[in-house]
Amino acid sequence: DADVTQTPRNRITKTGKRIMLECSQTKGHDRMYWYRQDPGLGLRLIYYSFDVKDINKGEISDGYSVSRQAQAKFSLSLESAIPNQTALYFCATSDFPGRAFFGQGTRLTVV
Amino acid sequence: GQQLNQSPQSMFIQEGEDVSMNCTSSSIFNTWLWYKQDPGEGPVLLIALYKAGELTSNGRLTAQFGITRKDSFLNISASIPSDVGIYFCAGPLGRGGGADGLTFGKGTHLIIQP
């Protein structure tokens, strides 16, 4: 089983709908991250968390929110999805600065 | 945030050839990282560099932390088909050495022709 598991793997949703992407990890790491990948743009940080009570905005947090339900679970929400949020979303954990372990990604399409 | 300029954008090479790619930053980094992404997967860490001038190898991969602390290089020797993928350089977003998240280059897409 994967150490960092994202669900769903693929999702198509309509503009204006609320959607949640979930991430769970079995690595026992405190630090968790959500990144977004667009073609030709690399990965950009949305939010990160050092523990359940510590949530921080990343480079591109507008239009997104997160919840750290437990050390092992970190979910990303789009309150009202819009087409330019169509992207590949990655969850990651880290045990040492810079050393990130990524999930397999969620491909989100907003129509 | 910091901008990382990665080049080349793509490379078409023959199996067995050596590969070189580089990354430059508009600001000084205290950590440089190289990740590889296979199709349908998340990025995987290849090499981490923590000191200016450092040269680190991982099998056929060698990466260097530039003396100016504004650049880094990745070399792959004797490429094989499984080297195909997208290679990303990355550095810390904040002052936490990467604990606050990473900034990524746009990637070098490596394609190996039989």
HADDOCK unambig.tbl for C-alpha pairs under 7 A between the chains (distance, minus, plus):
assign (segid A and resid 40 and name CA) (segid B and resid 106 and name CA) 5.70 0.50 0.50
assign (segid A and resid 41 and name CA) (segid B and resid 106 and name CA) 4.83 0.50 0.50
assign (segid A and resid 42 and name CA) (segid B and resid 104 and name CA) 5.70 0.50 0.50
assign (segid A and resid 42 and name CA) (segid B and resid 105 and name CA) 5.70 0.50 0.50
assign (segid A and resid 42 and name CA) (segid B and resid 106 and name CA) 4.18 0.50 0.50
assign (segid A and resid 42 and name CA) (segid B and resid 107 and name CA) 6.16 0.50 0.50
assign (segid A and resid 43 and name CA) (segid B and resid 104 and name CA) 5.73 0.50 0.50
assign (segid A and resid 44 and name CA) (segid B and resid 103 and name CA) 6.51 0.50 0.50
assign (segid A and resid 45 and name CA) (segid B and resid 101 and name CA) 6.69 0.50 0.50
assign (segid A and resid 90 and name CA) (segid B and resid 42 and name CA) 6.99 0.50 0.50
assign (segid A and resid 97 and name CA) (segid B and resid 97 and name CA) 5.50 0.50 0.50
assign (segid A and resid 97 and name CA) (segid B and resid 98 and name CA) 4.43 0.50 0.50
assign (segid A and resid 97 and name CA) (segid B and resid 99 and name CA) 4.30 0.50 0.50
assign (segid A and resid 98 and name CA) (segid B and resid 92 and name CA) 6.78 0.50 0.50
assign (segid A and resid 98 and name CA) (segid B and resid 97 and name CA) 6.58 0.50 0.50
assign (segid A and resid 98 and name CA) (segid B and resid 98 and name CA) 4.29 0.50 0.50
assign (segid A and resid 98 and name CA) (segid B and resid 99 and name CA) 6.28 0.50 0.50
assign (segid A and resid 98 and name CA) (segid B and resid 102 and name CA) 6.81 0.50 0.50
assign (segid A and resid 99 and name CA) (segid B and resid 45 and name CA) 6.89 0.50 0.50
assign (segid A and resid 101 and name CA) (segid B and resid 44 and name CA) 6.79 0.50 0.50
assign (segid A and resid 102 and name CA) (segid B and resid 42 and name CA) 5.26 0.50 0.50
assign (segid A and resid 102 and name CA) (segid B and resid 43 and name CA) 6.17 0.50 0.50
assign (segid A and resid 103 and name CA) (segid B and resid 42 and name CA) 5.64 0.50 0.50
assign (segid A and resid 104 and name CA) (segid B and resid 40 and name CA) 6.93 0.50 0.50
assign (segid A and resid 104 and name CA) (segid B and resid 41 and name CA) 4.74 0.50 0.50
assign (segid A and resid 104 and name CA) (segid B and resid 42 and name CA) 4.78 0.50 0.50
assign (segid A and resid 105 and name CA) (segid B and resid 41 and name CA) 6.79 0.50 0.50
assign (segid A and resid 105 and name CA) (segid B and resid 42 and name CA) 6.17 0.50 0.50
